[in-house]
Structures are given as structure tokens and as C-alpha cells.
Amino acid sequence: MNSIFKNLNLRTSLMLSVLASFLLTLFIVVYLSMLVMGVMRQTGNSFSTNAELDAYLTNLEQTEAAMESYMSYRTFESIDKYYHFEAAAESGAEKLRNIPSTVYNEQKEYTIKMLSISFFTLSNKAIAARRANNSKDADLYYVKTLDCYSFLYDEIMNLNMLYFKMNAANYNQSKAKTRQIIHRTIFAVIMILLSTALLLYIHIAHITTPLKQISSVALRVAERDFDVPLFQNKRKNEIGNICRAFDSMIISIREYVDTIWEKAMQENELREKEIEMRALYTDAHLKALQDQIKPHFLFNTLNTGAQLAMMEGADKTCYFLEQVADFLRYNIQHPGSDATISEELGMLDNYIYIMKVRFGERYEFVKDIDESTLGVKMPNTILQPLVENCIKHGLKDLSENGRITISVKRMQDTILISISDNGCGFDGDVKERVMKIAQEESSGLLIQDKAMQEKAHVSTGLINVISRLQIYFKRTDVFSISENPNGSGTMFNIKIPSQIQIGEDHV
């Protein structure tokens, strides 16, 4: 029995305790309710006989008064009252005893009933004689009726007093029983409280005893003492589950400590490798600084060539070299920094001039610029890769009449920069891959090998432009690719929030 009790889960065990207390309380309540109802019934019946006699006497008095009124005044109202109260009094008399008895109060009821019948008979005869104008019989029966009423009244009063004494004795007995019930109730409540407290104590002890053991072991573990004994509790309730879980935790901690020692050794090795990597990084940084000399050397060389061309009178060659030098200077002076739309358009003019020298009249460049937008800031080297993409991919199959349009307009809350061509258009699958890869790069996600393979088939410069715009403005809706609304070809759209002005830090 004890093993079954221990294997019960805590909820079932507590429910059984509560159920036992409830059943005990219900039994006591039902028992006390029955006692109280019996006392209340007895107390309620104590003075019912007095009340019934009082009601009967009242009807008799009203009947006698109505008879006297009719005998004196012979009014219709008085005769109506007489018959009304007589019927009520006769109804009350029917409840009295019909046969004689040796019991004193029952014999009194029988006497009252007989006197009541005589009273009703004599009063009816007196009323009938009065209605027939027979004064002699009316007076005779009237006097007899009053004498009978006098005897009847005295008997009713005597019986009423007798019942009052009997009912008073019953009432005293009821008070004694009520006092006894109160004592029993107090005793029962005390017993219920003691029983409930005992049951709760047993179950709380059943729960808290193993919890104290768990707490003691937990304190030792908190002090880094892992050489604690395992509980090995076989119970199938919540306490047993906690003990088994604690055993598993202690075993896991011991294994984890061993693992930490192994990792500590590995970390020492990694620190040594990290020192080597820092040395390699320093060397690589030095090489990168040395490599920066090469663009400056190329820039200075172009300037020297432009000066030689000017000295020799080759103005076109001189201007061409100056434009290439300016284009190179812009990229050297703005490595990954901000620029304004004005600066971006200036660099784009240099690039367009170079392309015109290279391709002649093969391509036409059209610009529609809103002057109020020139001070707006944006990432540098954005427009040139887009124009280059139009030339390299959009207009690659056109040998003449190629057209590239650059438009900068201020909208309601944005500035829209559009670069379009009238070339072959942008493949839908390629556009989807470009936007997806750019989103991954701007969000910092690692691109898997498959994605890198896809990236090799699309424009790296275009992906770089989209990623930098999204990172700069911290939005994904700043760049879109659509069909040219003015005909065939592709349109690149850049949406810049108009609140970003020159001299302000972008947010």
C-alpha cells in the first residue's frame, strides 16, 4: 500500500487528500443539516396549535358579533357577514376531534367541537326567527346562543392555555437540542480542521522531504563539489522524475568538466595559431598599402602624358587623358565614402566622354537633371557601373542608334534616379538572381557555393551597386529593375529619401 501511495503523482495524491476531506466535511454537513431541520420542524410546530385555535376563536367572535348586529338592526350587511364568518368557523371546527378521548387535551377538543355545533345550530335558529319576525323564538334562541358562546369561549381559552404550556415545554426542549447541535457543530469543525491539517502535513512532508535532499545536493554542486552521491530514486511520480533528471545533470556536468579541460588545451593551440595569423595579417596589410602606390603611379603617369600631349599640340589626346585621370582620381579620392549626386554626375560625364571616344557615335547619352537634387548624398561610384552595364549588356548587340537616358527627379518624399537603355532588355531569371544575391550580401548572409556559381553568370558590378545602396540607406526598396516604359530595353531605378541632404550624416 505504501509503495502504491509513493508511486502516485503529486496531483493525484493531493486530489485524494482533498477528496477525503471533502467527503468527511460532506458527511458532517449532511448529519448536522438533518439535526437542524428536525429542530426547526419541531420548533415550527410548537405553537401551531395555538395559532389555529386563535384563528378559530377569531372567526367565532366575528360570527357572534354579526349575529348580534343582525338581531339588533336586521341589516343586509350584518346577515352577509354572519354567513361568511359562520362558514369559516365551521371549516375550522371540522379540524377538531370527532370522538371522545381519555387524553385531556383531546377531550377538550371534542367538547369544543360539540359546543361549536350547538352554537351554530342555535345562532341559525335565532337568525331564522328574526327573519320571520318571530320575536319570542328569536329572543329565546338568541339568549341560548349567547350562553353557548360563553361556554365555548371559556373552553377555547382553557385549551389554548393548555396548548401554550405544552408548546412552551416543547420549545425549551428545542432550545436544549439546538444548544447540543451547536456543541456538536463546533466539535465537528474542529475535527475537520484537524483531519485536513493532518492530511496536508502528510502530503507536504511526502513532497518536501526529497526536495530537502535535492536542495542539499544542489548547494554542494553550486560550490563546485561534483562528487555527490546520485539519488537513484525509483518513484514514478514528479519527485522521482526530478531526482532522475538531477542525476542526469550531475553526470552531464562531470562529462562537461572533462570536455572543458580538453577544450582548454585546444584553445591554447588556437591562441598560438591566432598569433601566427596576426603576423600574416600585418604582412598582408603592408602589402596592401604598397599596392596603393600603383593607382597613384598610374594617375601621375596619365597626368604626365596629358602634359606631353598638350606640349605637342594634341589637344584631343590631352583632353582625353585628363578625363581618364579625373575618372581615376575620383575613384582614388572616394574609396567607399559618400558623394553627392553632383559629384556622381561629374564622374559620369568623364566616363561618358571616354566611352564616346571609344565608340564614337554608336551610343547617344541623354540627361534630364533636376538642379535642386544635386546636393543630395548617396554612395559613391553608383551611376557609372549602371551605365557600364547598359553598354556592356543592354546595347551589346546594337552597332548604332543606342540610347542611354539618365534622369534625376524630385518626387514627393523621394528622389528618383533612372538610367535606361533601348537595348535587348533584362532576363527575368537573371534579374531575380541578381536581387536575391544582392539581398544576401547586404544582410550579411553567407552565400553558398551554388549561389556563388550563379553570381558568376550575372553582373558583379550591378550586385555591388544594389548591396551598397541597401546597406547605405538601410532599406530594401531603394533599387529596382524594370522594363523601359519608352520602348524596348531596361530601366534601373534608384529611390533616395529626399531628407538626406549634403552635409548631413545618413541614418
C-alpha positions as CSV (number, residue, x, y, z in Angstrom):
1,M,0.0,0.0,0.0
2,N,2.9,2.3,0.9
3,S,4.6,1.7,-2.5
4,I,1.4,2.4,-4.4
5,F,1.0,5.7,-2.4
6,K,4.6,6.7,-3.2
7,N,4.1,6.0,-6.9
8,L,1.1,8.2,-7.2
9,N,1.8,11.5,-8.9
10,L,1.6,14.7,-6.8
11,R,-1.7,15.8,-8.4
12,T,-3.5,12.5,-7.8
13,S,-2.1,12.4,-4.2
14,L,-3.3,15.9,-3.4
15,M,-6.6,15.3,-5.1
16,L,-7.2,12.2,-3.0
17,S,-6.4,14.2,0.2
18,V,-8.8,16.9,-0.9
19,L,-11.5,14.3,-1.8
20,A,-11.2,12.6,1.6
21,S,-11.5,16.0,3.4
22,F,-14.5,16.8,1.2
23,L,-16.3,13.6,1.9
24,L,-15.7,13.9,5.6
25,T,-17.0,17.5,5.5
26,L,-20.0,16.5,3.4
27,F,-20.9,13.7,5.9
28,I,-20.7,16.2,8.8
29,V,-22.7,18.8,7.0
30,V,-25.5,16.4,6.0
31,Y,-25.7,15.0,9.5
32,L,-25.9,18.5,11.1
33,S,-28.4,19.6,8.5
34,M,-30.7,16.8,9.3
35,L,-30.5,17.7,13.0
36,V,-31.1,21.3,12.4
37,M,-34.1,20.6,10.1
38,G,-35.6,18.3,12.8
39,V,-35.3,21.0,15.4
40,M,-36.6,23.7,13.1
41,R,-39.6,21.5,12.3
42,Q,-40.3,20.8,15.9
43,T,-39.9,24.5,16.8
44,G,-42.2,25.5,14.0
45,N,-44.9,23.0,15.1
46,S,-44.6,24.1,18.7
47,F,-47.1,27.0,18.6
48,S,-49.1,25.9,15.5
49,T,-52.0,24.6,17.7
50,N,-52.2,28.0,19.5
51,A,-52.3,29.8,16.1
52,E,-55.0,27.5,14.8
53,L,-57.1,28.0,18.0
54,D,-56.6,31.8,17.8
55,A,-57.8,31.8,14.2
56,Y,-60.8,29.7,15.1
57,L,-61.7,31.9,18.0
58,T,-61.5,35.0,15.8
59,N,-64.0,33.5,13.3
60,L,-66.3,32.6,16.2
61,E,-66.1,36.2,17.6
62,Q,-66.8,37.7,14.2
63,T,-69.8,35.3,13.8
64,E,-71.3,36.2,17.2
65,A,-70.8,39.9,16.5
66,A,-72.5,39.6,13.1
67,M,-75.4,37.7,14.7
68,E,-75.9,40.4,17.4
69,S,-75.8,43.1,14.8
70,Y,-78.5,41.4,12.7
71,M,-80.6,40.7,15.8
72,S,-80.5,44.4,16.7
73,Y,-80.6,46.1,13.3
74,R,-81.6,43.5,10.7
75,T,-79.3,44.9,8.0
76,F,-78.2,43.1,4.9
77,E,-74.5,43.8,5.6
78,S,-74.8,42.1,9.0
79,I,-76.5,39.0,7.7
80,D,-73.9,38.7,4.9
81,K,-71.0,38.9,7.5
82,Y,-72.8,36.3,9.6
83,Y,-72.9,33.7,6.9
84,H,-69.4,34.5,5.8
85,F,-67.8,34.0,9.2
86,E,-70.1,31.1,10.1
87,A,-68.8,29.2,7.1
88,A,-65.2,30.0,8.1
89,A,-65.8,28.9,11.7
90,E,-67.5,25.7,10.6
91,S,-64.4,24.9,8.4
92,G,-62.2,25.4,11.4
93,A,-64.4,23.2,13.6
94,E,-64.0,20.3,11.2
95,K,-60.3,20.1,12.2
96,L,-61.3,19.4,15.9
97,R,-61.6,15.9,17.3
98,N,-64.8,14.0,16.4
99,I,-64.8,11.3,19.1
100,P,-64.3,11.4,22.9
101,S,-60.8,10.6,24.3
102,T,-59.2,9.8,27.7
103,V,-56.4,12.3,26.8
104,Y,-57.2,15.6,28.5
105,N,-56.4,18.0,25.6
106,E,-58.1,15.7,23.0
107,Q,-61.2,15.5,25.2
108,K,-61.2,19.3,25.4
109,E,-61.1,19.5,21.6
110,Y,-64.1,17.1,21.4
111,T,-66.0,19.3,23.9
112,I,-65.2,22.4,21.9
113,K,-66.4,20.8,18.7
114,M,-69.8,19.8,20.3
115,L,-70.3,23.3,21.8
116,S,-69.4,24.7,18.3
117,I,-72.1,22.6,16.7
118,S,-74.7,23.7,19.3
119,F,-73.6,27.4,18.8
120,F,-74.0,27.2,15.0
121,T,-77.5,25.5,15.4
122,L,-78.8,28.0,18.0
123,S,-77.5,31.0,16.1
124,N,-79.1,29.8,12.8
125,K,-82.4,29.3,14.7
126,A,-82.2,32.8,16.2
127,I,-81.4,34.3,12.8
128,A,-84.3,32.4,11.1
129,A,-86.8,33.5,13.8
130,R,-85.6,37.1,13.5
131,R,-86.0,37.0,9.7
132,A,-89.6,35.5,10.2
133,N,-90.4,38.4,12.7
134,N,-90.9,35.8,15.4
135,S,-89.7,37.9,18.3
136,K,-90.4,35.3,21.0
137,D,-88.4,32.5,19.4
138,A,-85.8,34.9,18.3
139,D,-85.2,36.2,21.8
140,L,-85.2,32.7,23.2
141,Y,-82.6,31.3,20.8
142,Y,-80.6,34.5,21.0
143,V,-80.1,34.1,24.8
144,K,-79.3,30.4,24.4
145,T,-76.8,31.2,21.7
146,L,-75.0,33.8,23.9
147,D,-74.9,31.3,26.8
148,C,-73.5,28.6,24.5
149,Y,-70.9,31.1,23.1
150,S,-69.8,32.0,26.6
151,F,-69.2,28.3,27.5
152,L,-67.5,27.8,24.1
153,Y,-65.2,30.8,24.6
154,D,-64.1,29.7,28.1
155,E,-63.3,26.2,26.8
156,I,-61.3,27.5,23.9
157,M,-59.3,29.8,26.2
158,N,-58.6,27.0,28.6
159,L,-57.5,24.7,25.7
160,N,-55.4,27.5,24.3
161,M,-53.6,28.0,27.6
162,L,-53.1,24.2,27.9
163,Y,-51.5,24.1,24.4
164,F,-49.4,27.1,25.3
165,K,-47.9,25.4,28.3
166,M,-47.3,22.2,26.3
167,N,-45.7,24.2,23.4
168,A,-43.6,26.2,25.8
169,A,-42.2,22.9,27.2
170,N,-41.5,21.7,23.6
171,Y,-39.8,25.0,22.8
172,N,-37.5,24.6,25.8
173,Q,-36.6,21.1,24.6
174,S,-35.9,22.5,21.2
175,K,-33.6,25.1,22.7
176,A,-31.7,22.3,24.5
177,K,-31.4,20.4,21.3
178,T,-30.2,23.5,19.5
179,R,-27.5,24.0,22.1
180,Q,-26.5,20.4,21.7
181,I,-26.3,20.8,17.9
182,I,-24.1,23.9,18.3
183,H,-21.7,21.9,20.5
184,R,-21.6,19.1,18.0
185,T,-21.0,21.5,15.2
186,I,-18.1,23.1,17.0
187,F,-16.6,19.7,17.7
188,A,-17.2,18.5,14.1
189,V,-15.5,21.7,12.7
190,I,-12.5,21.2,15.0
191,M,-12.3,17.5,13.8
192,I,-12.5,18.5,10.2
193,L,-9.7,21.1,10.6
194,L,-7.5,18.7,12.5
195,S,-8.1,15.9,9.8
196,T,-7.4,18.3,7.0
197,A,-4.3,19.6,8.6
198,L,-3.1,16.1,9.3
199,L,-3.6,15.0,5.6
200,L,-1.9,18.2,4.3
201,Y,1.0,17.6,6.7
202,I,1.5,14.1,5.5
203,H,1.4,15.0,1.8
204,I,3.6,18.1,2.3
205,A,6.1,16.0,4.1
206,H,5.9,13.5,1.3
207,I,6.9,16.2,-1.1
208,T,9.3,18.3,0.9
209,T,11.5,15.5,2.3
210,P,13.0,14.6,-1.1
211,L,13.1,18.3,-2.0
212,K,15.3,19.0,1.0
213,Q,17.7,16.3,-0.2
214,I,17.8,17.7,-3.6
215,S,18.4,21.2,-2.2
216,S,21.3,19.9,-0.1
217,V,22.9,18.2,-3.1
218,A,22.3,21.4,-5.3
219,L,24.2,23.5,-2.8
220,R,27.2,21.2,-3.0
221,V,27.0,21.3,-6.8
222,A,26.8,25.1,-6.6
223,E,30.1,25.1,-4.6
224,R,31.7,23.0,-7.4
225,D,31.6,19.8,-5.5
226,F,30.6,17.3,-8.2
227,D,31.5,14.2,-6.2
228,V,27.9,14.0,-4.8
229,P,26.0,10.7,-4.5
230,L,23.3,10.0,-7.0
231,F,19.7,9.7,-5.8
232,Q,18.8,6.6,-7.8
233,N,15.1,7.3,-6.9
234,K,12.7,4.6,-8.2
235,R,9.5,6.6,-7.7
236,K,7.3,7.1,-10.7
237,N,5.9,10.5,-9.7
238,E,7.2,14.0,-10.2
239,I,9.7,13.8,-7.3
240,G,11.2,10.6,-8.9
241,N,11.4,12.4,-12.3
242,I,13.2,15.4,-10.7
243,C,15.7,13.1,-8.9
244,R,16.4,11.2,-12.1
245,A,16.8,14.4,-14.0
246,F,19.2,15.7,-11.3
247,D,21.2,12.5,-11.6
248,S,21.5,13.0,-15.4
249,M,22.5,16.6,-14.8
250,I,25.3,15.7,-12.4
251,I,26.6,13.1,-14.9
252,S,26.4,15.6,-17.7
253,I,28.3,18.2,-15.6
254,R,31.1,15.7,-14.9
255,E,31.4,15.0,-18.6
256,Y,31.2,18.7,-19.4
257,V,34.1,19.4,-17.0
258,D,36.2,16.8,-18.8
259,T,35.2,18.4,-22.1
260,I,36.2,21.8,-20.8
261,W,39.7,20.6,-20.0
262,E,40.0,19.2,-23.5
263,K,38.8,22.5,-25.0
264,A,41.2,24.5,-22.8
265,M,44.1,22.6,-24.4
266,Q,42.6,23.2,-27.9
267,E,42.2,26.9,-27.1
268,N,45.8,27.2,-26.2
269,E,46.7,25.8,-29.5
270,L,44.3,28.2,-31.2
271,R,45.8,31.1,-29.5
272,E,49.2,30.2,-30.9
273,K,47.7,29.9,-34.4
274,E,46.0,33.3,-33.8
275,I,49.3,34.9,-33.1
276,E,50.6,33.5,-36.4
277,M,47.5,34.8,-38.2
278,R,48.0,38.3,-36.8
279,A,51.6,38.3,-38.1
280,L,50.3,37.2,-41.5
281,Y,47.6,39.9,-41.4
282,T,50.2,42.5,-40.7
283,D,52.2,41.4,-43.7
284,A,49.1,41.5,-45.9
285,H,48.2,44.9,-44.7
286,L,51.7,46.2,-45.5
287,K,51.4,44.7,-49.0
288,A,48.0,46.3,-49.5
289,L,49.5,49.7,-48.6
290,Q,52.3,49.1,-51.0
291,D,49.7,48.2,-53.7
292,Q,48.0,51.5,-53.3
293,I,51.1,53.1,-54.8
294,K,50.2,51.5,-58.2
295,P,46.9,53.5,-58.8
296,H,48.7,56.7,-57.8
297,F,51.6,55.9,-60.1
298,L,49.1,55.3,-63.0
299,F,47.2,58.6,-62.1
300,N,50.6,60.5,-62.2
301,T,51.6,58.8,-65.4
302,L,48.3,59.9,-67.1
303,N,48.8,63.5,-66.0
304,T,52.4,63.4,-67.4
305,G,51.0,62.0,-70.7
306,A,48.4,64.8,-70.8
307,Q,51.1,67.4,-70.3
308,L,53.2,65.9,-73.1
309,A,50.2,65.8,-75.5
310,M,49.5,69.5,-74.7
311,M,53.1,70.4,-75.3
312,E,53.0,68.6,-78.7
313,G,49.6,70.3,-79.6
314,A,47.5,67.1,-79.4
315,D,44.6,68.8,-77.7
316,K,42.1,65.9,-78.1
317,T,44.6,63.4,-76.7
318,C,45.4,65.8,-73.9
319,Y,41.7,66.3,-73.0
320,F,41.1,62.5,-73.2
321,L,44.0,61.8,-70.8
322,E,42.7,64.5,-68.4
323,Q,39.2,62.9,-68.4
324,V,40.7,59.5,-67.7
325,A,42.9,61.0,-65.0
326,D,39.8,62.7,-63.4
327,F,37.9,59.5,-63.5
328,L,40.8,57.7,-61.8
329,R,41.2,60.5,-59.3
330,Y,37.5,60.2,-58.3
331,N,37.9,56.5,-57.5
332,I,41.1,57.1,-55.6
333,Q,39.7,60.0,-53.5
334,H,36.4,58.4,-52.7
335,P,37.1,54.8,-51.7
336,G,33.9,53.6,-50.2
337,S,32.8,57.1,-49.0
338,D,29.8,59.4,-49.5
339,A,29.3,61.5,-52.6
340,T,26.7,63.9,-53.8
341,I,24.5,63.5,-56.9
342,S,26.5,66.4,-58.4
343,E,29.8,64.6,-57.9
344,E,28.4,61.3,-59.2
345,L,27.1,63.1,-62.4
346,G,30.5,64.8,-62.8
347,M,32.3,61.4,-62.7
348,L,29.7,60.0,-65.0
349,D,30.4,62.8,-67.5
350,N,34.1,61.8,-67.5
351,Y,33.1,58.2,-68.2
352,I,30.7,59.1,-70.9
353,Y,33.4,61.2,-72.7
354,I,35.7,58.2,-72.5
355,M,33.0,55.9,-74.0
356,K,32.3,58.4,-76.8
357,V,36.0,58.5,-77.7
358,R,36.0,54.7,-77.6
359,F,32.7,54.0,-79.5
360,G,32.2,57.3,-81.4
361,E,28.6,58.0,-82.4
362,R,27.4,54.4,-81.7
363,Y,25.7,55.5,-78.5
364,E,23.7,58.6,-77.6
365,F,23.6,59.8,-73.9
366,V,20.6,61.9,-72.8
367,K,20.4,63.6,-69.4
368,D,17.4,65.1,-67.6
369,I,18.6,66.5,-64.3
370,D,16.6,68.4,-61.6
371,E,19.1,71.0,-60.3
372,S,17.5,71.0,-56.8
373,T,18.7,67.4,-56.2
374,L,22.4,68.0,-56.8
375,G,23.2,68.4,-53.1
376,V,21.7,65.1,-52.0
377,K,24.1,62.5,-50.7
378,M,24.4,58.9,-51.9
379,P,27.1,56.2,-52.0
380,N,29.9,56.9,-54.5
381,T,30.5,55.1,-57.8
382,I,26.9,54.1,-58.2
383,L,25.8,55.6,-61.5
384,Q,28.9,54.7,-63.6
385,P,28.5,50.9,-63.1
386,L,24.8,51.1,-64.1
387,V,25.7,53.0,-67.3
388,E,28.5,50.5,-67.9
389,N,26.0,47.7,-67.5
390,C,23.7,49.2,-70.1
391,I,26.6,49.5,-72.6
392,K,28.1,46.1,-71.8
393,H,24.9,44.0,-71.7
394,G,21.9,46.0,-72.8
395,L,23.4,47.6,-76.0
396,K,25.9,44.9,-76.8
397,D,24.0,43.8,-80.0
398,L,23.5,47.4,-81.3
399,S,26.0,48.8,-83.7
400,E,24.2,52.1,-83.9
401,N,21.3,54.2,-82.5
402,G,22.0,53.1,-79.0
403,R,20.4,55.4,-76.5
404,I,21.1,55.7,-72.7
405,T,19.0,58.2,-70.7
406,I,20.0,59.5,-67.2
407,S,17.1,61.1,-65.3
408,V,17.2,62.7,-61.8
409,K,13.8,64.0,-60.5
410,R,12.4,65.0,-57.1
411,M,9.2,63.2,-56.2
412,Q,7.1,63.7,-53.1
413,D,9.3,62.2,-50.4
414,T,12.0,60.6,-52.6
415,I,14.4,61.5,-55.3
416,L,14.2,59.1,-58.3
417,I,17.3,58.4,-60.4
418,S,16.5,56.4,-63.5
419,I,19.1,55.0,-66.0
420,S,17.5,53.3,-69.1
421,D,18.6,51.9,-72.4
422,N,16.8,50.8,-75.6
423,G,18.7,47.5,-75.8
424,C,17.7,43.9,-75.6
425,G,16.2,44.0,-72.1
426,F,16.9,42.2,-68.8
427,D,16.2,38.5,-68.5
428,G,13.6,37.8,-65.7
429,D,15.5,34.9,-64.2
430,V,18.8,36.8,-64.2
431,K,17.1,39.8,-62.5
432,E,15.6,37.6,-59.8
433,R,19.1,36.0,-59.1
434,V,20.7,39.4,-59.0
435,M,18.2,40.8,-56.5
436,K,18.5,37.7,-54.4
437,I,22.3,37.7,-54.2
438,A,22.4,41.4,-53.5
439,Q,19.9,41.0,-50.7
440,E,22.0,38.2,-49.2
441,E,25.2,40.3,-49.4
442,S,23.5,43.4,-47.9
443,S,22.0,41.4,-45.0
444,G,25.3,39.8,-44.2
445,L,24.3,36.3,-45.1
446,L,26.9,33.8,-46.3
447,I,26.5,32.9,-49.9
448,Q,26.8,29.1,-50.6
449,D,28.8,27.6,-53.4
450,K,25.7,27.3,-55.6
451,A,24.9,30.9,-55.2
452,M,28.5,31.9,-56.0
453,Q,28.2,29.9,-59.2
454,E,25.0,31.7,-60.1
455,K,26.7,35.0,-59.3
456,A,29.4,34.3,-61.8
457,H,26.9,34.5,-64.6
458,V,25.5,37.9,-63.7
459,S,27.0,41.3,-63.3
460,T,29.2,41.6,-60.2
461,G,29.2,45.4,-60.5
462,L,25.4,45.5,-60.5
463,I,25.2,43.3,-57.4
464,N,27.8,45.5,-55.7
465,V,25.7,48.6,-56.5
466,I,22.4,47.1,-55.2
467,S,24.1,45.8,-52.0
468,R,25.8,49.1,-51.2
469,L,22.6,51.1,-51.7
470,Q,20.7,48.8,-49.4
471,I,23.4,48.9,-46.7
472,Y,23.8,52.7,-47.0
473,F,20.1,53.6,-46.7
474,K,19.2,50.5,-44.6
475,R,16.2,49.8,-46.9
476,T,15.5,47.1,-49.4
477,D,13.2,49.2,-51.7
478,V,15.9,51.7,-52.9
479,F,16.7,49.8,-56.1
480,S,14.5,48.1,-58.7
481,I,14.9,46.8,-62.3
482,S,12.0,47.3,-64.8
483,E,11.3,47.4,-68.5
484,N,11.9,50.7,-70.3
485,P,8.5,52.4,-70.4
486,N,9.5,54.3,-73.5
487,G,10.2,51.2,-75.6
488,S,12.4,48.2,-75.5
489,G,15.3,47.9,-73.1
490,T,15.9,48.1,-69.3
491,M,15.5,50.8,-66.7
492,F,17.4,50.9,-63.4
493,N,15.6,52.9,-60.7
494,I,17.2,54.3,-57.5
495,K,14.9,55.8,-54.8
496,I,16.7,58.1,-52.4
497,P,14.9,59.5,-49.3
498,S,14.8,63.3,-50.0
499,Q,15.6,64.3,-46.4
500,I,19.3,63.2,-46.9
501,Q,21.0,66.4,-47.9
502,I,24.6,67.3,-48.4
503,G,26.5,67.8,-45.2
504,E,24.1,65.5,-43.2
505,D,25.1,62.1,-42.0
506,H,22.9,59.4,-43.4
507,V,21.0,57.3,-40.9
